[in-house]
Amino acid sequence: MKNNTKRIVNSGVVAAVYVVLCILFQPISFGSVQFRIAEAFTVLPFLDAAFIPGLYIGVLLANIIGGLGAWDIWLGSFFTLIAAYLTWKMPNKWLAPLPSVLVNAFGVSAYVSVLYEVPYWISVLWIGIGQAVVTYLIGIPILILFKKHYKPS
């Protein structure tokens, strides 16, 4: 029971930090070109599936605050849920960012391109680049740090 409580709390902390980072970096967290720093945490399900609901809730709350409306609130959060599950299934840490990069690039671009009136493939490119930069340059070091200090049950 104690380990489950710890896992839930850790997941909740990730959700809270995700929201705070999106607020702090709001100018680059939302839009047709995104470098959402909080997305660095999307690699954490590789270590423990308990991070999946925390990421989902964090994205849901951040997208409510972010201002892109229902599309981002529901679809963006759903895409994170899919990517987080796939990250949990990745065979090694170097592939852990890949689901988030691909799901967000192709999925989020489906509505961001319409909302910002930019061509879909341009949106795929920019969101994919932003996601790759954040998840590989910041996310992998976070994953390595968590792997040293986090012990799932």
VENPETA-V655391 format. One record per residue. N is the residue number from 0. RES is the residue in three letters. BURIAL is 1 if it has 24 or more other C-alpha atoms within 12 Angstrom, else 0. D_LAST is the distance of its C-alpha to the last C-alpha in Angstrom with 1 decimal. Layout:
N/RES/BURIAL/D_LAST
N/RES/BURIAL/D_LAST
This chain:
0/MET/0/10.0
1/LYS/0/9.5
2/ASN/0/5.9
3/ASN/0/7.4
4/THR/0/10.4
5/LYS/0/9.2
6/ARG/1/8.0
7/ILE/1/11.4
8/VAL/0/13.2
9/ASN/1/12.2
10/SER/1/13.4
11/GLY/1/16.4
12/VAL/0/17.3
13/VAL/1/17.4
14/ALA/1/19.6
15/ALA/1/21.8
16/VAL/1/22.2
17/TYR/1/23.0
18/VAL/1/25.8
19/VAL/1/27.2
20/LEU/1/27.5
21/CYS/1/29.3
22/ILE/1/31.6
23/LEU/0/32.3
24/PHE/0/33.0
25/GLN/1/34.5
26/PRO/0/37.5
27/ILE/0/35.5
28/SER/1/32.6
29/PHE/1/34.9
30/GLY/1/37.8
31/SER/1/39.1
32/VAL/1/37.9
33/GLN/1/34.4
34/PHE/1/32.5
35/ARG/1/29.7
36/ILE/1/27.9
37/ALA/1/24.9
38/GLU/1/24.3
39/ALA/1/22.9
40/PHE/1/19.5
41/THR/1/19.7
42/VAL/1/18.2
43/LEU/1/14.7
44/PRO/1/13.6
45/PHE/1/14.0
46/LEU/1/10.7
47/ASP/1/8.7
48/ALA/1/10.7
49/ALA/1/9.9
50/PHE/1/12.6
51/ILE/1/15.1
52/PRO/1/16.4
53/GLY/1/16.6
54/LEU/1/18.8
55/TYR/1/20.8
56/ILE/1/21.6
57/GLY/1/22.4
58/VAL/1/24.7
59/LEU/1/26.2
60/LEU/1/27.1
61/ALA/1/28.4
62/ASN/1/30.5
63/ILE/1/32.0
64/ILE/0/33.1
65/GLY/1/34.1
66/GLY/0/37.1
67/LEU/1/37.2
68/GLY/0/37.1
69/ALA/0/35.8
70/TRP/1/35.4
71/ASP/1/33.0
72/ILE/1/31.2
73/TRP/1/30.5
74/LEU/1/30.8
75/GLY/1/29.3
76/SER/1/26.2
77/PHE/1/26.1
78/PHE/1/26.5
79/THR/1/23.5
80/LEU/1/21.5
81/ILE/1/22.8
82/ALA/1/22.3
83/ALA/1/18.6
84/TYR/1/18.0
85/LEU/1/20.0
86/THR/1/18.3
87/TRP/1/15.0
88/LYS/1/17.1
89/MET/1/18.9
90/PRO/0/19.2
91/ASN/0/19.3
92/LYS/1/19.1
93/TRP/0/22.9
94/LEU/1/22.9
95/ALA/1/20.1
96/PRO/1/22.8
97/LEU/1/25.1
98/PRO/1/24.1
99/SER/1/24.5
100/VAL/1/27.8
101/LEU/1/29.3
102/VAL/1/28.2
103/ASN/1/29.4
104/ALA/1/32.5
105/PHE/1/33.7
106/GLY/1/32.4
107/VAL/1/32.9
108/SER/1/36.2
109/ALA/1/37.5
110/TYR/1/38.0
111/VAL/1/38.2
112/SER/1/41.2
113/VAL/0/43.0
114/LEU/0/42.3
115/TYR/0/43.5
116/GLU/0/46.1
117/VAL/0/45.0
118/PRO/0/45.1
119/TYR/1/41.9
120/TRP/0/41.6
121/ILE/0/42.2
122/SER/1/39.4
123/VAL/1/37.1
124/LEU/1/38.1
125/TRP/1/37.6
126/ILE/1/34.3
127/GLY/1/33.0
128/ILE/1/34.3
129/GLY/1/32.8
130/GLN/1/29.4
131/ALA/1/29.5
132/VAL/1/30.6
133/VAL/1/28.0
134/THR/1/25.0
135/TYR/1/26.1
136/LEU/0/27.8
137/ILE/1/25.3
138/GLY/1/22.2
139/ILE/1/21.8
140/PRO/0/22.1
141/ILE/1/19.6
142/LEU/1/17.2
143/ILE/1/18.1
144/LEU/0/17.6
145/PHE/1/14.2
146/LYS/0/13.2
147/LYS/0/14.6
148/HIS/0/13.0
149/TYR/0/9.7
150/LYS/0/6.5
151/PRO/1/3.8
152/SER/0/0.0
